[in-house]
Amino acid sequence: MGSVVAELDQRITEEVDLPAGYSVVFGGQFENQRRAQQTLMVVVPLSLALIFLLLYFAFGSVGQVLLIMLNVPLALIGGVISLWITGQYLSVPSSIGFITLFGLAVLNGVVMISAINQRVEGGLPPAEAAFEGALTRLRPVLMTAFTSALGLIPMLMASGIGSDVQRPLASVVVGGLVSATLLTLVVLPTLYQTFSRGWIGDRTHQA
């Protein structure tokens, strides 16, 4: 809809000679979509900032919070690719899907980093703790992703009334869960030591 309105606006500007004092305004669904997108431009950054703050209170380490937040762009990759494959565009429903996806991705990161931290505090070397933590949390992370994705399959296959809302949301969440889950199990344990040096140093000093 946005591209259609943009084309209409361009053609009116180039081809239509409006009398003085007249103008063309697009309303209806386009106006509602533009208003919703402006709201999301505020809500999404604010949500991410609040998530960052809560994670810092929980972990007490900026590095580990950044590592967990790394799941957000990892999930974003799958969501964008899913929209591209299905031939859909970024819309309000897909934007809401991204917000949901970010929450699920952060949850997986919290589960992973918490498991690794427990093993480091138990005395394991960071590299070994990262491997064992990823291995033991493989099943919970996969279960979270698969159950969420399976629940959205009916929306993904929808073709009736309301499918224009359901399909973009489901496509983003399912595609993002695939990329976030696979990359979480590989990227987060690999980068754990790099982002957790300060936290590990504090635990070593206390010991």
C-alpha positions in Angstrom: 0.0 0.0 0.0 2.8 2.4 0.8 4.4 1.9 -2.6 1.1 2.4 -4.4 0.4 5.7 -2.6 4.0 6.9 -3.3 3.4 6.2 -7.0 0.1 7.9 -7.0 1.6 10.9 -5.2 4.4 11.1 -7.8 2.1 10.8 -10.8 -0.3 13.5 -9.4 2.6 15.8 -8.8 4.0 15.3 -12.4 0.8 14.9 -14.4 -2.1 16.7 -12.6 -2.3 20.5 -12.6 -4.3 21.2 -9.4 -6.1 24.6 -9.1 -4.8 27.0 -6.6 -5.8 26.1 -3.0 -6.4 22.4 -3.8 -4.4 19.4 -2.6 -4.6 15.6 -2.5 -4.6 13.8 0.8 -4.5 10.0 1.2 -6.6 8.7 4.2 -8.3 5.5 5.2 -6.1 2.5 5.7 -3.0 4.3 4.5 -3.4 7.0 7.1 -4.0 4.4 9.8 -0.9 2.5 8.7 1.3 5.6 8.7 0.1 6.5 12.2 0.7 3.0 13.5 4.2 3.0 12.0 5.1 6.3 13.7 4.0 4.8 17.0 6.1 1.7 16.4 9.1 3.9 15.7 8.9 4.9 19.3 7.6 1.7 20.9 10.3 -0.6 19.4 13.4 1.3 20.5 11.8 1.9 23.9 11.0 -1.8 24.3 14.6 -2.7 23.4 16.0 -0.2 25.9 13.8 -1.5 28.7 14.8 -5.1 27.9 18.5 -4.0 28.0 17.9 -2.3 31.4 16.2 -5.4 32.9 18.9 -7.7 31.6 21.6 -5.5 33.2 19.8 -5.7 36.5 19.6 -9.5 36.2 23.2 -10.2 35.0 25.2 -7.1 36.2 27.4 -7.2 33.1 27.1 -4.9 30.1 29.1 -7.4 28.0 26.7 -10.3 28.7 23.7 -8.1 28.1 25.2 -7.1 24.7 25.8 -10.7 24.0 22.1 -11.6 24.7 20.9 -8.6 22.7 23.0 -9.9 19.8 20.1 -12.4 19.4 17.9 -9.5 18.1 19.8 -9.0 14.8 20.2 -12.7 14.5 16.5 -13.1 14.6 16.0 -10.1 12.3 17.9 -11.9 9.6 15.4 -14.8 9.4 12.4 -12.5 9.6 13.6 -10.3 6.7 14.5 -13.3 4.6 11.1 -14.9 5.3 9.3 -11.8 4.1 11.4 -11.7 1.0 10.8 -15.4 0.2 7.1 -15.1 0.7 6.9 -11.8 -1.4 5.5 -9.8 1.5 6.4 -6.2 2.6 7.1 -4.6 5.9 3.8 -3.7 7.4 2.2 -3.1 10.8 1.4 -6.8 11.4 5.0 -7.8 10.4 6.4 -5.1 12.7 4.4 -6.6 15.5 5.8 -10.0 14.6 9.3 -8.5 14.9 8.5 -7.3 18.4 7.2 -10.8 19.4 10.3 -12.3 17.8 12.7 -10.1 19.7 11.2 -11.3 22.9 11.5 -14.9 22.1 15.1 -14.4 20.8 16.1 -12.6 24.0 14.5 -15.4 26.1 16.7 -18.0 24.3 19.7 -15.9 25.0 18.9 -15.6 28.7 18.5 -19.3 29.0 21.8 -20.0 27.3 23.9 -17.4 29.1 22.4 -18.4 32.5 23.4 -22.0 31.9 26.9 -21.1 31.0 27.3 -18.7 34.0 26.2 -21.4 36.4 29.0 -23.7 35.1 31.6 -21.0 35.3 30.6 -20.3 38.9 30.8 -24.0 39.5 34.5 -23.9 38.7 34.6 -25.0 35.0 36.9 -23.1 32.6 34.9 -20.6 30.4 35.4 -22.6 27.2 34.3 -25.9 28.7 31.4 -24.1 30.5 30.3 -22.6 27.2 30.3 -26.0 25.4 28.5 -27.8 28.2 26.0 -25.0 28.7 25.1 -25.0 25.0 24.8 -28.7 25.0 22.5 -28.9 28.0 20.3 -26.1 26.8 20.0 -27.5 23.3 16.7 -29.2 24.0 15.0 -26.3 25.8 15.9 -23.8 23.1 14.8 -26.1 20.3 11.5 -26.9 22.2 10.8 -23.2 22.6 11.4 -22.5 18.9 9.5 -25.5 17.6 6.4 -25.1 19.7 6.2 -21.4 18.9 6.7 -22.1 15.2 4.2 -25.0 15.0 1.6 -22.9 16.7 1.9 -20.3 14.0 1.7 -22.6 11.0 -2.1 -22.3 10.6 -1.6 -18.5 10.5 1.2 -18.9 8.0 -1.0 -21.0 5.7 -4.1 -18.7 6.0 -5.7 -17.6 2.8 -9.2 -16.3 3.9 -10.4 -13.2 5.6 -7.7 -11.7 7.8 -4.9 -13.5 6.1 -3.3 -10.1 5.2 -2.8 -9.6 8.9 -2.0 -13.2 9.9 0.5 -14.2 7.3 3.1 -11.4 7.6 3.1 -11.8 11.4 3.5 -15.5 11.3 6.2 -15.4 8.5 8.3 -13.0 10.5 8.1 -15.0 13.7 8.7 -18.4 12.1 11.6 -17.3 9.9 13.2 -15.3 12.7 12.9 -18.3 15.1 14.8 -20.5 12.6 17.7 -18.2 12.2 17.8 -17.1 15.9 17.7 -20.7 17.2 20.4 -22.0 14.9 22.7 -19.0 15.4 22.1 -18.9 19.2 23.4 -22.4 19.6 26.6 -21.5 17.7 27.3 -17.8 18.0 26.5 -17.1 21.7 28.7 -19.9 23.1 31.5 -19.0 20.7 31.5 -15.3 21.7 30.9 -16.0 25.4 34.5 -15.5 26.6 34.9 -12.3 24.5 31.8 -10.6 26.0 32.2 -12.0 29.5 35.8 -11.1 30.4 34.8 -8.5 33.0 32.2 -10.8 34.6 34.6 -13.8 34.6 37.3 -11.6 36.1 35.1 -10.5 38.9 34.1 -14.1 39.7 37.7 -15.2 39.7 38.7 -12.3 42.0 36.0 -13.2 44.4 37.0 -16.8 44.4 
